[in-house]
Amino acid sequence: MAQTWHCTGLRWFAGETVRPELGWAGARSTQLTWGKVVGFGVEERGRRVCVGARGHACPRRTEVAARSTGARCEECARLERAHSVAADTVADDPRPYHVYLAWFGPGLVKVGITALERGSARLLEQGAVCFSWLGAGPLMAARRAEEMLRAALGVPDRIPYAEKRAVRAELPPTEEERAAEIAALHGRAVALAGWPESLAPEPFRAVDHVRVFGLDAAPAAVGEITQLVAGGAVSGRLVAAAGPDLHVRTGDGSVVVLDTRLMSGWGIVPADSGRPAFPVRPFPQPAAHAQDELF
C-alpha cells in the first residue's frame, strides 16, 4: 500500500535566495525547482477532512467541500479568524507593520499590510507580480492608512485568485511597464492629507517577482484545476509558481494551474498513469478582433 501524505501548503522563503517549498505534515518539505517532475493523486476512497485551526486537529474531522481553499469547517474557520491580523481581529500587536501596494496584472492593484519582520514573504504568498512599500509604523496606524488608501485611491484590499491567474499570460514584457500603475498610485498616496503621523512614508521602489516566479520563461497556462477528486491525479513538470499556485506542464504539452490550498485535507499518494485527471476549467479567451473590411 502506498504511503499517504498530507499537504500543509506552499511556503515562500524571502531570504537572499527566494524559493518555494511544498510542506507536508510531520515537518517535511519538498523543494521546488523549474523542470521538477510533479505528480500526485488522491486516495481511491479518500474524503477531504477539516485541517483544524491554530495547530490543533479538528475534533470532529468534519468533511469539507472539495473546492474550498480554506479546508476548514465553520467552527475551525471561526477559531482561526479569531487570532488573525488579516481578519482585523487583533488590535494589540506591538510589532511594526509595512503598508504596501501590490500589482498582479493590468488593472489589478491592491493595498495591504504585513509585519515588518516578514519582509516580502506576504507578497510572494499572494502572488504579487510586483510591489512597493508605502510606509512603516504601528499596526493601528498601518490599518488607518490602509482604509484611507482604499477610499482615496479606489483600490481593494483583496483580489480573488481566479482574477490573478487569468491575467498572468498577459503581463507586460518589461519591469518598467509592470511597475507603472503602482508608481502612479504611490505618488498619489504619499501626497494625501491625513497620512498617520506615526507612519513613516517610504520612497517608491518597485520589486518585481516575474523571474522569481518563473513566469518570464513559462508557457501561458490554459486553465486551472477546480478541485481534487478521490482517485484522480495530476502529473507533469513544474514551469512556474506564484502565490499558492503551481504551473504544471502536463503530458499533452498544455500548462494548468493548481492551487495547492486545494490539496489540504486530502490523503495524497503517488500518481500513476491509470488515474483520471483532476477537472480543469479553461481560462476565458480574449475576444477575437472583428475585421470590418476585407483588406
Secondary structure, 3 states (H helix, E strand, C coil): CCCCECEEEEEEEECCCEEEEEEECCCEEEECCCCCEEEEEECCCCCCECCCECCECCCCCCECCCCCCCCCCHHHHHHHHCCCCCCCCCCCCCCCEEEEEEEEECCEEEEEEEEHHHCCHHHHHHCCCEEEEEEEECHHHHHHHHHHHHHHHCCCCCCCHHHHHHHHHHCCCCHHHHHHHHHHHHHHHHCCCCCCCCCEECCCCCEECHHHHCCCCCCCCCEEECCCCCCCEEEEEEEEEECCEEEEECCCCCEEEEEHHHHCCCCEECCCCCCCECCEEECCCCCCCCCCCCC
